[in-house]
């Protein structure tokens, strides 16, 4: 597993998220900017957790490794749903801004996938 690529995804994701959150707060208001920041932070934290669990799965041997992967994946999803439920129940963030923030990670992954290869 290429750890440089995983770190690049995280760094670029946080840079993009923070770089877009401040203008969103200033131009569109606090609920939109905070919703974008919260959604993006949730997506990037979930990605970091997925990377950590995946590395552990690849390093582990034995039949119990797959069970631990399923447990880690289920806990990651439950935590994400709990954070989303908390965000929406409190009403301090705009739901569409949260959805836009969740879209930060796919944008970063697509951008990194479209860059030219070093060999070419």
C-alpha positions in Angstrom: 0.0 0.0 0.0 1.4 3.4 -1.0 1.4 5.4 2.2 2.5 8.6 0.3 -0.6 8.5 -1.8 -2.8 8.0 1.3 -1.1 11.0 3.0 -1.4 13.1 -0.1 -5.2 12.4 -0.2 -5.6 13.4 3.4 -3.4 16.6 3.1 -5.1 17.7 -0.1 -8.5 17.0 1.4 -7.9 19.0 4.5 -6.3 21.8 2.5 -9.3 22.0 0.1 -11.8 21.7 3.0 -10.2 24.5 5.1 -9.6 26.6 2.0 -13.3 26.5 1.0 -14.8 26.7 4.5 -13.7 30.1 5.4 -15.0 31.8 2.2 -18.3 29.8 2.7 -18.7 31.2 6.2 -17.9 34.8 5.0 -20.0 34.7 1.9 -22.9 32.3 2.7 -23.1 32.5 6.5 -22.1 30.4 9.5 -24.6 27.5 9.0 -23.5 26.9 5.4 -19.7 27.2 6.2 -19.9 25.1 9.4 -22.1 22.5 7.6 -19.5 22.2 4.8 -16.7 22.0 7.3 -18.5 19.3 9.4 -19.4 17.2 6.3 -15.9 17.4 5.0 -14.3 16.6 8.3 -16.6 13.6 8.7 -15.7 12.3 5.2 -11.9 12.8 5.8 -12.1 11.2 9.3 -14.0 8.3 7.9 -11.4 7.9 5.2 -8.5 8.0 7.7 -10.3 5.3 9.8 -10.8 3.2 6.7 -7.1 3.4 5.8 -6.1 2.5 9.3 -8.5 -0.5 9.4 -7.4 -1.6 5.9 -3.8 -1.5 6.8 -4.5 -3.6 9.9 -6.4 -6.1 7.8 -3.6 -6.4 5.3 -1.0 -6.8 8.1 -3.1 -9.4 10.0 -3.2 -13.1 9.4 -5.6 -15.7 10.4 -9.4 -16.1 10.2 -10.1 -13.5 12.9 -8.7 -10.6 10.7 -11.8 -10.5 8.5 -14.1 -10.4 11.6 -12.1 -7.5 13.0 -12.5 -5.7 9.6 -16.2 -6.2 9.6 -16.4 -4.9 13.2 -14.2 -1.8 12.4 -16.3 -1.1 9.3 -19.6 -1.3 11.2 -18.3 0.9 14.0 -17.1 3.5 11.4 -20.5 3.6 9.8 -22.3 3.8 13.1 -20.1 6.7 14.2 -20.7 8.5 10.9 -24.4 8.1 11.2 -24.4 9.2 14.8 -22.4 12.4 13.9 -24.8 13.1 11.0 -27.8 12.6 13.3 -26.3 14.9 15.9 -25.6 17.6 13.2 -29.1 17.5 11.8 -30.9 17.2 15.1 -29.2 20.3 16.5 -30.1 22.3 13.4 -27.0 24.6 13.4 -25.8 23.5 10.0 -27.3 23.5 6.5 -28.1 20.0 5.3 -27.0 20.7 1.7 -23.7 22.2 2.9 -23.1 19.0 4.9 -23.7 17.0 1.7 -21.4 19.3 -0.2 -18.7 18.7 2.5 -19.1 15.0 2.2 -18.3 15.4 -1.5 -14.8 16.8 -0.8 -13.2 13.3 -0.6 -14.5 12.1 -4.0 -13.3 15.4 -5.6 -9.8 14.9 -4.2 -9.7 11.2 -5.2 -10.8 12.0 -8.8 -8.3 14.9 -9.1 -5.5 12.7 -7.9 -6.6 9.9 -10.3 -6.6 12.2 -13.3 -3.1 13.6 -12.8 -0.4 12.3 -15.2 1.7 9.4 -14.1 5.4 10.2 -13.2 6.6 7.6 -15.8 4.5 9.1 -18.7 
